[in-house]
Amino acid sequence: MKIKKGFVLRTVCGENVIVGEGLDAINFGRMLSLNETAAFLWKKAMEYGDFTADSLADALCEEYDVDKAQALNDVKETLDNWTKLGVIE
Amino acid sequence: MKGTQYYIVAEHTFCVKATDSILALMQNYEPFRTAPIEDLLFGLTVTNGSPVDYIEEWRQDEEGQDTICGHTEQGEPVFEFRFGGKTAGWLVCVPGYRSGVLYLCGFQTMAAVDNALMIMFAMASACLGTVLFHAAVVSLDGRGYMFLGKSGTGKSTHARLWLENIPGTELMNDDNPAVRIKADGTAVVYGTPWSGKTPCYRNVSAPLGGIVLLNQAPYNKIVPLKGVGAYAAVVPSISGKRWDERIADGLHETENALTSNIPVWHLDCLPDANAALICKETITQ
């Protein structure tokens, strides 16, 4: 999977927000607030370019004190949400 | 005969090179005229021209006015201005927007000049803490209050209701004020030569006291917006080309500073005197 072109992570008044700024994302028309974990996953996904639920879960386990099964669960939930919103493909 | 005139808007200077007859048409810029100056934000040359070849990126259609954005093969930004489907001119800029040439078709000349200058101003100043708003702005007791909203929401109407019902209120600009974050972090709102259908071209400024997003409703009610909510209210009213990362970064920095420091409100309102009074009571406290 990868993040769709044109979506950018911004810090707005101290909060992490995804906004559509590129030509392919300009009609997104909303902003998506991310909690700390989701923002971490977004940054990792950007860094990897091409990512899987598994690769992000590994990153999560390295950063936070969480077991793999739990991490994979959290990552899948976040990715499902992002897919529904159309910010990843 | 050709000439060059210099202007200062929101403390940014620019020059326009054009024929005397076009310069004479630029009456809305007269209050912003300044002496020749070397350190310019940008320069625009206006001339007659033929169609420009470019690759389209995006187009915006607003009340029969099309602006088509693109770039030449060499990567120079291009903007084509159409009115009722007919082209008035092409603006070709250098990357970075420090200079540009407007090629005119001899139709809707002043609208094309205004559009070209607004675009160049917004792009060239985007990384200098300056944004061009789509808003009406009034001043009261030395502060500026800006009203935002989608086209047709009643920004001008709400501004007029302040003028009619709140003594001491003045209209600073009715459509396109500029806002600038100063070195000390304060935000200042400025009148500009661009004011939509209302001829209000005033070279005035005031510290920005508040921003109000208007929404038509069968009642009057005002609530504060904070954080992301305030940011989301402000961003759609700011002109820019956000798919240009450098410009998007510059705009974001200004928008974030604005919404962190300036009170932002959401006003559900009727087009009546009470809306202006409730708004004023709340935001000028």
Interface residues (C-beta under 8 A of the other chain):
Chain A: G6 V8 R10 T11 V12 C13 G14 E15 V17 V19 E21 G22 L23 I26 R30 M31 S33
Chain B: E57 W58 K226 G227 V228 A230 Y231 A232 V235 R242 W243 E245 A248 H252 N256 T259 S260
